[in-house]
């Protein structure tokens, strides 16, 4: 039995290495032409602008080229991050969720200086066995997604209810936005899917929830859209992250 387990483990490691190598090669080969598009579109814009011969419409064309190339580059980087989330080894250790959430709150406020973000969460005294780096990435991706759904005209208010259920810690992550339509509760986890994509937003490419769910699965947990908010429409749902208190990475 031990020999079979060792063989299976070695095969899993080999496949992970192949996937990681393939992703690195593809991302490098795709990034090179995109980098050239960005560099030469910027150079063209600078030269033509200095001659004052660019019309407003032509300026918009160059901005569209640059924005599309930037978005493509970010999508490639996101795919690389998704691959790493599956192939890299996890360092499982006891973690305090409150400490991780504080780090996420600080990071998001730094990344969104133009927006007020308030994140409140219930106190949870128990530790969770998890990989610190990947769990922080997952929490940040989930909460950042909530922030994006909040109105631009008012502060983003995130409320995280943390409780234990049958040996698992459950985080219901609610916000003051409209929530996710229940009919899209699974589709939002598809890679690059966005409910209301903003063509001018190159930073958000629709992979955050995909990445967060994959990280949850690697901890023998899950990420779903099942959380309910009191007083909200019953057809609207919010993220629910569930992790075993005593996890074994897969």
C-alpha positions, 0 to 999 in steps of 0.5 A: 500500500505504501509503495502505491501511495508513493507512486501516486504522489510522485505522479502527481508531483510530476504532473504539477511540474509539467503544468507549471513548466508549460504555463511558464513557457506559454506566458513568456511566449505570449508576453513578448509580443504584447510587451512590444505592442505596449512599448511601440504604441507608447512610443508612437503616441509620444512622437505624434503628440510632440508634433501635435498632429494627433486628432482626439479620435486617433488619441482614443485609438491609441488608448484602446490599443494600449488598454487592450494590450495591458489587459491581455498581459494581466490575463496571462499573469493571472493564468500564471498565478492560477497555475502556481496555486495548483502546482506549488507546495503548501506550508500548512500551519495554525493561523489566526484568521483575525490576523490574516483579515487585518493584513487583507484590510490594510492591503486593500485600503492601500490598493484603493486609495480613492475609495473608503473601505470598511471591513468588519469581522466577528472575533474567532479565537480558534486557529485554522490549519492552512497555508498563510500565503495562499489563504491570504491571496484567497481572502483578498481576492474574495473581498476585493471582488465584493469591493468592486460590486459596491457603489462608487458613490459610497464607502464599501462596507464588508461584513464577515461573519465567522463561525464553526460548523462541524469541524469547519470554519465558515466565513460569510462575506457580505457587502453593501452592494447588490450581491450576486444573482443566484442564477449566476452562483456557479458561473462567477467561478468560471475563469475570466467571467465577469458579470458587468465587465468594465473595458477600461479596467485592466486590473480586474480580469475575472479570475479572482474567484476562480483562484480563491475557489481553487485555493479552498479546494486545495485545503479540502474546503470550498468557496460557494455563493450561498451566504444570505444577507438579512433584508436582501432579496432572496435571489441575491447571494454572497460568498461563503468560504468553508475550511476545515479547522484541521486541514490536510493539503491536496 
